[in-house]
């Protein structure tokens, strides 16, 4: 679990991505993410899905906009897709 800062940009990372069939670190995947609320509704304030950029071996990173409509003490779920 991670904490999101309201009215600030937030960095999201997917670490140690590996190919399940080979065990090799995956550096060529397409990784996207959508932030949803507890009702499975996309959070307002950013275009979804967000593409996470490959940074280094198995590490993908993206930035959530400060303009997201986040509510204090609310649970959100990051839906991450890897292709």
TORMAR-393024 format. One record per residue (C-alpha): x, y, z. Coordinates in steps of 0.001 Angstrom, whole numbers, plus 500000, padded with zeros to 6 digits. Example, Ala and Ser with C-alpha at 12.3 -4.5 7.8 and 13.67 -1.06 7.14 Angstrom:
% TORMAR-393024
512300495500507800
513670498940507140
This chain:
% TORMAR-393024
500000500000500000
501214503525499208
500122507002500184
499047509557497581
499675513221498267
496677515441497526
497324518472495265
500793517170494365
502245515100491567
502774511485492645
505206508995491129
504035505443490529
506487502637489860
506285499024488793
509506497351489910
511220494107488952
509008493263485989
509999489850484646
508771487521481946
506850484782483747
507784482167481127
511533482832481046
512249484653484299
514155487308482333
513860490978483270
511364492626480896
512602495833479301
510255495981476298
506796495723477878
504005498224477402
502806499128480902
499670501205481499
497870502186484664
494455503554485599
493637504863489070
490150503926490252
488082504680493331
486371502090495537
483404502017493117
485740501057490245
485321504506488642
488292506253487031
489612509121489162
489014512497487486
491922514792486624
494115512757484280
493800511039480924
493656507254481379
495331504927480877
498672506425481913
501655504854480143
504536504022482456
507937504604480861
510722502022481012
513456503510483244
515901500651483767
515942496858483899
512429495876484956
511531499344486310
508633501331484838
507567504763486107
504805507315485564
503597510531487161
500091511104488494
498958514710488011
498423517079490926
495032517839489334
493623514421490321
490428514687492354
491640512830495436
489757512760498726
491555512422502053
491305509004503764
489893507374500648
491142504092499183
492143504025495522
493274501077493393
495910501218490664
494892498918487790
498096498023485934
498155496267482566
501313494773481079
501550493663477469
